[in-house]
Amino acid sequence: MKRTGLFIVLTLCFCTAAAWAQTPVPMDKAQFLASLGTPVPMAASSSRAPHGRKPIQTKSTCTVNLTCDVGAYHISCTSPNGNCSAGPTWVTCDGNTTTCPVCSETAECCDGSSFSCVGWSSCDSTLRSVTCDGHTHGYCPPLRNCG
């Protein structure tokens, strides 16, 4: 029994000493990352997890924010299903698209006030009001009322 125990201890000591005696090979970050290899892609279409269990269902949400060039107008949307995309003038979540306005107008009034609007089809301004998409926003006081 003593011989077996001594043999095991000596074998472990020899293996440990051999492992410690190896000099580590220096490598830079790129070599280290290359040594890790590329993960093998797995098919996501499997309806069952290993051993017949149901896979864990996860949800990922996303939000898209965009500041439009016209009038610095902000548009955004959120999807609970992780289905978001955006372009230079639009955002889409779950198939619902919101677009940036195509024009903006501002009327500066003689009393220091101003009225602004953004439009998706048309914009127009006069000396006293602004109109976007057929809706008039604000009326400036007549010039005779400003002194």
C-alpha positions as CSV (number, residue, x, y, z in Angstrom):
1,M,0.0,0.0,0.0
2,K,2.9,2.3,0.9
3,R,4.5,1.6,-2.5
4,T,1.2,2.5,-4.4
5,G,0.8,5.7,-2.5
6,L,4.4,6.7,-3.0
7,F,4.1,5.9,-6.8
8,I,1.0,8.1,-7.1
9,V,2.7,11.0,-5.3
10,L,5.8,10.8,-7.4
11,T,3.8,10.6,-10.6
12,L,1.8,13.7,-9.7
13,C,5.0,15.6,-8.7
14,F,6.6,14.6,-12.0
15,C,3.6,15.7,-14.1
16,T,3.3,19.0,-12.2
17,A,7.1,19.7,-12.6
18,A,6.9,18.9,-16.3
19,A,3.9,21.2,-16.8
20,W,5.6,24.1,-14.9
21,A,8.8,23.6,-16.9
22,Q,7.2,24.6,-20.2
23,T,7.8,28.2,-21.2
24,P,4.8,30.1,-22.3
25,V,4.9,31.2,-25.9
26,P,4.6,35.0,-26.1
27,M,2.0,36.2,-28.6
28,D,0.3,39.4,-29.4
29,K,-3.5,40.1,-29.3
30,A,-4.1,39.1,-33.0
31,Q,-2.3,35.8,-32.6
32,F,-4.2,35.1,-29.4
33,L,-7.6,35.8,-31.0
34,A,-6.7,33.7,-34.0
35,S,-5.8,30.8,-31.7
36,L,-9.3,30.8,-30.3
37,G,-10.7,29.8,-33.7
38,T,-14.1,30.6,-35.3
39,P,-17.3,29.3,-33.7
40,V,-19.3,26.8,-35.7
41,P,-22.7,28.1,-36.7
42,M,-25.7,26.3,-35.3
43,A,-29.1,26.0,-37.0
44,A,-31.7,28.2,-35.3
45,S,-34.6,26.4,-36.8
46,S,-34.7,23.5,-34.3
47,S,-37.9,23.5,-32.4
48,R,-36.6,21.3,-29.6
49,A,-33.6,21.8,-27.3
50,P,-31.4,18.8,-26.5
51,H,-33.0,15.9,-24.6
52,G,-36.5,16.8,-25.8
53,R,-36.8,19.9,-23.7
54,K,-38.4,23.1,-25.0
55,P,-36.0,25.8,-25.9
56,I,-35.9,29.0,-23.7
57,Q,-37.9,31.7,-25.4
58,T,-36.2,35.1,-25.4
59,K,-37.5,38.5,-26.5
60,S,-35.3,41.3,-27.5
61,T,-36.7,44.8,-27.8
62,C,-35.2,47.6,-29.9
63,T,-35.8,51.3,-30.3
64,V,-34.8,53.5,-33.2
65,N,-34.4,57.3,-32.9
66,L,-33.8,59.7,-35.7
67,T,-33.5,63.5,-35.9
68,C,-34.7,64.6,-39.3
69,D,-32.9,67.2,-41.4
70,V,-36.2,69.2,-41.8
71,G,-36.9,71.2,-38.8
72,A,-34.8,69.0,-36.5
73,Y,-37.9,67.0,-36.1
74,H,-37.5,63.8,-34.0
75,I,-39.1,60.5,-34.9
76,S,-38.7,57.1,-33.1
77,C,-40.3,53.7,-32.7
78,T,-39.9,50.7,-30.4
79,S,-40.5,47.0,-31.2
80,P,-41.0,44.3,-28.5
81,N,-39.9,41.7,-31.1
82,G,-36.5,43.2,-32.1
83,N,-37.7,44.2,-35.6
84,C,-36.4,47.7,-36.1
85,S,-34.7,49.5,-39.0
86,A,-34.0,53.0,-40.1
87,G,-33.0,55.0,-43.1
88,P,-32.0,58.6,-43.7
89,T,-35.6,59.9,-43.5
90,W,-37.6,57.0,-41.9
91,V,-37.8,54.5,-39.1
92,T,-39.7,51.2,-39.1
93,C,-40.7,48.9,-36.2
94,D,-42.7,45.7,-36.8
95,G,-43.7,46.9,-40.3
96,N,-45.0,50.3,-39.2
97,T,-43.0,53.1,-40.9
98,T,-42.7,56.7,-39.7
99,T,-41.2,59.3,-42.1
100,C,-39.6,62.6,-41.6
101,P,-41.5,65.7,-42.7
102,V,-40.6,67.2,-46.1
103,C,-40.8,70.9,-45.2
104,S,-40.9,73.3,-42.3
105,E,-41.9,77.0,-42.0
106,T,-41.5,79.7,-39.3
107,A,-43.2,83.0,-39.1
108,E,-41.5,85.7,-37.0
109,C,-44.0,88.2,-35.5
110,C,-43.4,91.9,-34.9
111,D,-44.1,91.4,-31.2
112,G,-41.2,88.9,-30.9
113,S,-43.3,85.8,-30.9
114,S,-43.0,83.1,-33.6
115,F,-44.9,80.2,-35.0
116,S,-43.4,77.1,-36.6
117,C,-44.7,73.9,-38.2
118,V,-43.5,70.9,-40.1
119,G,-45.3,69.3,-43.0
120,W,-45.3,66.0,-44.8
121,S,-46.8,67.3,-48.0
122,S,-46.8,71.2,-48.1
123,C,-45.6,74.2,-46.1
124,D,-46.3,77.9,-46.6
125,S,-45.9,81.1,-44.6
126,T,-47.3,84.6,-44.8
127,L,-46.4,87.7,-42.7
128,R,-48.9,86.6,-40.1
129,S,-49.1,82.8,-40.0
130,V,-47.6,79.5,-41.1
131,T,-49.5,76.6,-42.8
132,C,-48.4,73.0,-43.0
133,D,-50.4,70.2,-44.6
134,G,-53.4,72.6,-44.9
135,H,-53.4,73.5,-41.1
136,T,-52.7,77.0,-40.1
137,H,-50.6,77.5,-37.0
138,G,-50.8,80.8,-35.1
139,Y,-51.5,84.3,-36.2
140,C,-49.2,87.2,-35.6
141,P,-50.7,90.5,-34.5
142,P,-51.2,93.1,-37.3
143,L,-48.2,95.4,-37.9
144,R,-50.2,98.4,-36.7
145,N,-50.4,96.8,-33.2
146,C,-46.6,96.5,-32.9
147,G,-44.9,99.8,-32.0
